[in-house]
Amino acid sequence: MINLIDNLILKLSRLFNYIGVCVILFMMFFTASDVLLRYIFNSPIEGAYEAIELMMAISFCFGVAYTQRQKGHVSVDLLTQRLGEKKRAYLKFIVSTVSFILCLLITWQSFLKATVAFSSKESTYGGIGPFGHVPIFPFIYLTSSACLVFTLELFADLITSLKGIIKK
């Protein structure tokens, strides 16, 4: 059962990472088009700045969970390398627990923020081209969903660290 849940979390992480990569690719072409139009034809894309801001939020958040799965985040083991195996396992469990709880709180508050943004009809500041002011709640829901997947990855790490303590 745990392997099934772990595989589901992995598939979600990969999907979100793939979407984030696609957003980065689109953002790259969008930015290049804006620069070319600005300097060659003196006609920049209206609202490009706001659109890029929204895409950056998605691209960053959507890659965090998969990076966690791949253990790609920066970590410093200067002090932990001097500890014994058992103490390292306990420390890993404590860090995993604290990380999971904090991210769970952040996820919860992010979804609350999205709900508030939806209720208050919060939108972009300058407007995005012909679309005018774009509501930001869908983007907050997307980043909250990515945060949820990251929290699930941290939960998987928590279970793994708990297994490490039980084995020792």
Secondary structure, DSSP 4 states (H G I P E B T S, - for coil): -HHHHHHHHHHHHHHHHHHHHHHHHHHHHHHHHHHHHHHHSS-PPTTHHHHHHHHHHHHHHHHHHHHHHTT-S----TTGGGS-HHHHHHHHHHHHHHHHHHHHHHHHHHHHHHHHHHHTT-B-SS--GGG-SPBSHHHHHHHHHHHHHHHHHHHHHHHHHHHHHHH-
